[in-house]
Amino acid sequence: MENVLDVYQQPYDESRPVVCMDETSKQLVAEVRQPIPAKPGHLEHPDYEYERKGTADVFMFTEPLKGWRWAPVTERRARVDWARCVKELLDVHYPTVTVVRLVMDNLNTHSVASLYEAFEPGEARRLAQRLEIHYTPKHGSWLNIAEIELKALSTQCLARRIPDIGTLSTEVAAWQRDRNGTGVGVDWQFTTPDARIKLKRLYPKIQS
């Protein structure tokens, strides 16, 4: 926990940006009947029946101090999907930085080993050398700022029926452009000294 909090407190360094990463699944749902259209004083009213169309995965990468986020959509949440997103993050979005300090949970797919499943060893090593990984502790996902962005995405964009991955990708991309255009960031205030006071129960007892 303190490791992540200390990373958040470090001054902005454009050569070593702090990027938070998380992901969520989205149930794809199609209408069986056309919704009743909206009219003055009444919202659109969807029918209670729907058809399940599988699921998709939404990754979230965000640089809080820059007010930037990137949310690629994939069909699955396998190791190779995470690895391909990381490659695009490094080579497309951060091609010139020395290293990306990546904050994320310790899900088994979120590891350097996934790079080796997706790419040849030389390429996997090249990518791994540009990552400085900081894992949030077990049951400590609230420390991941990417969760805040996923919550905003879920309430502002995903809280409705979306029938297919193409529509989902288009809608998420539009939300991403709009939010990046506003430069909305996250002013993280919880620090290591705060944790030592407010979460004192989580620290081991010192033996006298």
Residue pairs with C-beta under 8 A, 6 or more apart in sequence:
1 136
1 137
1 140
1 143
1 195
1 199
1 202
2 192
2 195
3 134
4 103
4 134
4 135
4 136
4 140
4 143
4 144
5 143
5 190
5 191
5 192
5 195
6 192
7 18
7 101
7 103
7 134
8 18
8 64
8 145
8 188
8 191
9 191
9 192
10 18
12 65
12 66
14 97
15 97
15 98
15 99
16 97
16 98
16 99
16 100
16 101
16 132
17 63
17 65
17 66
17 94
17 97
17 100
17 101
18 63
18 64
18 65
18 101
18 103
19 61
19 62
19 63
19 89
19 94
19 100
19 101
19 102
19 103
20 60
20 61
20 62
20 63
20 64
20 102
20 103
20 104
20 144
20 145
20 146
20 149
21 59
21 60
21 61
21 62
21 102
21 103
21 104
21 110
21 144
21 146
22 59
22 60
22 104
22 105
22 141
22 144
22 146
22 147
22 149
22 150
23 57
23 58
23 59
23 60
23 77
23 82
23 150
24 57
24 58
24 60
24 150
24 154
25 55
25 56
25 57
25 58
25 77
26 55
26 56
26 57
26 58
26 158
26 162
26 168
27 52
27 55
28 52
28 53
28 54
28 55
28 56
28 162
28 163
28 164
28 165
28 168
29 50
29 51
29 52
29 53
29 161
29 162
29 163
30 50
30 51
30 53
30 161
30 163
30 164
31 46
31 47
31 50
31 51
31 161
31 163
32 47
32 49
32 50
32 51
33 47
33 49
34 47
35 44
35 45
35 46
35 47
36 44
36 45
36 46
37 44
38 44
46 161
50 161
53 163
53 164
56 73
56 74
56 75
56 165
56 168
57 73
57 74
57 75
57 76
57 77
57 81
58 71
58 72
58 73
58 150
58 153
58 158
58 168
58 172
59 71
59 72
59 73
59 74
59 81
59 82
59 85
60 69
60 70
60 71
60 146
60 149
60 150
60 153
61 69
61 70
61 71
61 85
61 89
61 93
61 146
62 68
62 69
62 70
62 145
62 146
62 149
62 186
63 69
64 145
64 185
64 186
64 188
65 185
66 185
67 180
67 182
67 183
67 184
67 185
68 180
69 149
69 176
69 179
69 180
70 89
70 93
70 176
71 149
71 153
71 172
71 173
71 175
71 176
72 85
72 88
73 165
73 168
73 169
73 172
74 81
74 85
75 81
75 165
77 109
78 109
79 109
79 113
79 114
79 117
79 118
80 114
80 117
80 118
81 109
82 109
82 110
82 114
83 114
83 115
83 117
83 118
83 119
83 124
83 127
84 118
86 102
86 115
86 127
86 131
87 115
87 118
87 119
87 127
89 100
90 100
90 127
90 130
90 131
94 100
97 130
98 130
99 129
99 130
99 131
99 132
100 130
100 131
100 132
101 132
101 134
102 131
102 132
102 133
102 134
103 134
103 135
103 136
103 143
103 144
103 145
103 146
104 110
104 133
104 134
104 135
104 136
104 144
104 146
105 135
105 136
105 141
105 144
106 135
106 136
106 138
110 135
112 124
112 128
112 131
112 133
115 123
115 124
115 127
115 128
116 124
118 124
119 127
136 143
136 144
137 143
141 147
145 186
145 188
148 186
149 186
152 179
153 172
153 175
156 175
157 171
157 172
157 175
158 171
158 172
162 168
162 171
196 203
